[in-house]
Amino acid sequence: MRLRAGVAVRDLSPRQPIFLAGYPHVPRNSTGIHDPLSASALSLSDGTTNLMFIAVDTLFISPNSVKVCRQSIAEATGVPATNILISATHTHSGPLTTSVLAWKDDPVVPAPDAAYLEDFHLTIIQSALAPHGATEPARLAVVSATADAVGCNRLDPNGPFDPEVGLLAVQRQHDHKLTALALIYGTHPTVLHEDSRLVSSDFPHFTRRHLNEAFPDLTVLYHLGPCGDLSPRHNVRAQTFSEPDRLGRRLDELVLLQLRSTPDGDVCDNVRLAAAQENAEMIPNTYRPVAEAEAALQQARQRYERLKRDGSPHGPLRTAECVVFGCEEALTLARAQVSGEVAKWQEQYCRAEVQVFRIGDLFVAALPGEQFVEYGLEIKRRAAGRAFVISLANGELQGYIVTPETATTGGYEAAFALFRAESGARLVGTALNLMQKLR
């Protein structure tokens, strides 16, 4: 049976002013919409197996939201939940859609807006139902671009980084017109900071927009690769909208170059599909005593103020500021550990879903939470074939999965972690085992 595909996009933008999630301490209610948030869905079928990719412009999507959406999609389409992948683009300029334990002491962070959350679920479901019922004969190319000067390792500009942009390019069979592009790239979309009060998906919006200028009928699904320690921090020149436009255009140019140079022989309409899913058991983290957490916060604040006085460059200064945020969250978690709240949340999140799709000779591993890039690189290196990795997929993990090295040095990401760094190896191992099964 030949490949069939369908694609659709739906508007996720809030209908009224709403709190924008992603930065602490700022009562950041939206004043307008710069670019619409979206839920984009791609349905693939080989006649026997159906797969669905859904990319959502949100900071996080909770496991509960994934369950709600998958259940409705599965009931309406017959596609098993194991074959439905829902990932967050991780914009820091959109509504909050899940509660975060580490933010409970921040007085400006509200609970998720119930009315928006209802619309959020309904829109994701609608985005998936539309293409499933309207698939047509298609061809697929699996290619990669290499992106430089967009993201980098935000903790160390010379540290580990994955420049690969994974691309699943879908063409209509009858005229070879490009209709859908699943794009996988690992860099935090955090050009815009807390002073911006416009709803936006940050630089991914501009990448999608510029790709649409080249291919007017194209729908782009933007999936986030593992990027817990990656961002544009050391490449940005400003935090105005001209800057995500510049970086989004740079990513677009590199993707376009690859798409336009892909040989016709690399495009195939006879593609076998498969999917598998398994849980990885996360290892609960423990936090320092409250008094030590208070002392660490004081030291972090003093260091940040010293760097400000000394006129430190943006990159190191922002890193130091994030350390302050992390120490504040670590203090919240230290107190929550004493009250027993941490243990309850860890029990809720400790069985982390790992999902793998096989698309011809390609494996796509989908991991929940924010992993450091090292874990994605390890999966690619050890995979039983070519592999792309998507993070923040099918749920979040209340923070980061850092490396053991980072866990010992501290920092924002380690302070915010609900689970120990060794959990990363379990996610990697589970993904690799699933690839072997699908092989």
MOHUJO-V586984 format. One record per backbone hydrogen bond with DSSP energy under -1.0 kcal/mol. CO is the residue of the C=O (numbers start at 0). NH is the residue of the N-H. Records with the same first field share a line. If there is no record, write none. Layout:
BEGIN
CO->NH, NH
END
This chain:
BEGIN
2->137
3->44
4->135
5->42
7->40
9->38
17->29
25->27
26->28
27->19
31->198
36->11
37->56
38->9
39->54
40->7
41->52
42->5
43->50
44->3
48->45
50->43
51->84
52->41
53->86
54->39
55->57, 88
57->89
61->65
62->66
63->67
64->68
65->69
66->70
67->71
68->72
69->73
70->74
71->75
72->76
73->77
79->82
80->83
82->51
84->53
85->393
86->55
92->199
93->20
99->102
100->103
102->105
105->108
112->116
113->117
114->118
115->119
116->120
117->121
118->122
119->123
120->124
121->125
122->126
123->127
124->128
125->129
127->131
128->132
130->133
135->4
136->172
138->170
139->267
140->168
142->166
144->164
151->230
155->158
162->146
164->144
165->183
166->142
167->181
168->140
169->178, 179
170->138
171->175
176->171
178->218
179->169
180->220
181->167
182->222
183->165
184->224
187->189
192->195
196->30
198->33, 34
201->204
202->206
203->207
204->208
205->209
206->210
207->211
208->212
209->213
210->214
214->217
218->180
220->182
222->184
223->390
226->229
228->153
229->187
230->151
231->234, 235
239->242
240->244
241->245
242->246
243->247
244->248
245->249
246->250
247->251
248->252
249->253
250->254
251->255
252->256
253->257
254->258
255->259
262->265
263->266
267->139
268->2
271->359
273->357
275->355
277->353
279->351
282->419
288->292
289->293
290->294
291->295
292->296
293->297
294->298
295->299
296->300
297->301
298->302
299->303
300->304
301->305
302->306
303->307
304->308
305->309
306->311
307->310
312->316
313->317
314->318
315->319
316->320
317->321
318->322
319->323
320->324
321->325
322->326
323->327
324->328
325->329
326->330
327->331
328->332
329->333
330->334
331->335
332->336
333->337
334->338
335->340, 341
339->343
340->344
341->345
342->346
343->347
344->348
345->349
349->281
351->279
353->277
354->365
355->275
356->363
357->273
358->361
361->358
362->387
363->356
364->389
365->354
366->392
368->391
369->400
370->227
371->374
372->376
373->377
374->378
375->379
376->380
377->381
378->382
385->362
387->364
389->366
391->87
394->368
398->369
400->371
402->406
403->407
405->409
410->414
411->415
413->416
417->284
419->422
420->423
422->426
423->427
424->428
425->429
426->430
427->431
428->432
429->433
430->434
431->435
432->436
433->437
434->438
END
